[in-house]
Amino acid sequence: MLETLADFAREWAPAVIGALVVIVIARWVIRYAVKGLERALGRQDVDASAVRFLVSVTKALLWVMVFVAVLALFGVPTTSFVAVLGAMGLAIGLALQDVLGNFASGIVILVVKPFVAGEYVEIAGLEGTVKSVEIISSTLLTPDNKRVTIPNGQVTSEPITNYSREGIRRVDLEFGISYDDDLRVAKGVLEGLVLADERVLDEPSPMFPVLSLGDSSVNLGARPWVRAEDYWGLFWDLTERVKLEFDERGISIPYPQTDVHLQGGGSAGDQTAASDTEGR
């Protein structure tokens, strides 16, 4: 028995000692590698959940490599083992192709940060406030309080409009007045109402252009800048105030009109007709 134990020790002792050395060194290397990765991701201001996930995946992959190296020390053929792991990974990847695509897109979103929770965005034709950003999907809360979950693969494949990131927004207002109204008076009313609102920013300064000479109206514009959170409040308030002030000043907002001239037979009353069409 002693001879058998001695033979076993002489045969396997180098492998056991080598495996212990590899494990100790690998544990030290993996610890510092993980800490280095955490510091690097922290300097890039990566989301905490993404950091935890990337660190866990990195640690798991490194320990798999250590496990394969230890098997090689004991004489276990690792080529077939690695081939089996590769085949299993390929099969799992094909089965979970969509999930893995959403997962990869989630990592991109958490690292690049095109939006974060609390910002108002438009994604894949949907608008709302970002409720949460997860590894697989992102959740929006629409203005009418609907919760919409969008797969991250769809998020990264569509244009993303972030209305909150810059902090300020331009409010685009347009009003049509009659050709018979005084243009200077109408512009003065519009400028006075806009500049009197405390939510309007001094810089960038607001603009009041004549946008176009339409078929039945002169179209005036107002382009004030406000903080992102004041956008809709100012838009709705100014739309109502301008309408009421125009009414008091006798400035009309005409309907689109088309004059139709009929030529040929018929009575004199039938030769000319005008039809008004209601617009938006």
Residue, then its C-alpha position, 0 to 999 in steps of 0.5 A: m500500500l505504501e509503495t502504491l501511495a508512493d507511486f501515486a504521489r510520484e505520478w500525480a504530485p507535480a500535476v497537483i502542485g502545478a494545479l494549486v499554483v495555477i489556481v492561486i496565481a489565477r485567483w490573484v490575476i483575476r482579482y486585479a483584472v476585475k478591479g481594473l475593469e471596474r475602474a475603467l468602466g467607472r471612468q467611462d460613467v457606465d451604468a452600475s448594472a452594466v458594470r456588474f454584469l460585465v464583471s461577472v461575465t469576465k470573471a466567469l470566462l477567466w475561470v473557465m480558462v483556468f479550469v481548462a488549463v488545470l485539466a491540461l496539467f492532469g493530462v486530460p485532452t482539452t481539444s475535444f473539451v473546448a470543441v464541445l464547449g464551442a458547439m454548446g455555445l453555438a447551439i445556445g446562441l442559435a436558439l437564443q438569437d433574438v434574446l442575445g441580440n437584445f442583450a447585446s443592444g442592452i449593453v450598448i445602451l447602458v455603455v453609450k447612454p443615448f438616454v437614461a431614466g427620467e428623460y423624455v424620448e422618442i423611440a421607434g415612433l413612440e414618445g414617453t418618459v424613460k422609466s427603466v433601462e434593462i439588459i433585455s428591454s427598455t420601458l417608456l411611460t407615455p404621456d397618457n400613463k401607458r407603460v410600453t416595453i421595447p426590446n433593446g434590439q429594436v431600440t438600437s436599430e431605430p433613430i432615437t430622439n432625446y428631447s431632454r438631453e440638451g436641457i432647452r428646447r425651441v417651441d415652434l408656434e404658427f398662426g395665420i392672419s387675414y390679408d386684410d389685417d395689419l401685419r405689424v399689429a399682429k406681430g406686435v401682439l405675438e411678440g408682446l405675449v411671448l416676451a412677457d412669459e417668464r418661462v421664455l429664455d433670453e438666450p437664445s433670443p426668440m424669433f418672430p418670422v413671417l413664415s409664408l404667404g399662404d393661399s388664404s392667410v399670412n402665416l406668422g411664426a414664433r420661435p421662443w426657447v424654454r427649458a425642456e420641462d416647460y415646453w408643453g406648458l408654454f406651447w398650450d398657454l401661448t396658443e390660447r393667449v394668442k387666439l384670445e388676444f387676436d379676437e380682442r384686437g379684431i385680428s382674424i384667423p381665416y379658414p382656407q378659401t378657394d374661389v371657383h369661377l364657372q364660365g359658360g351657360g347658366s344664369a348670372g347668379d350661377q356664373t361665379a361661386a365661392s366655396d369655403t373649406e374648413g381647415r385644421 
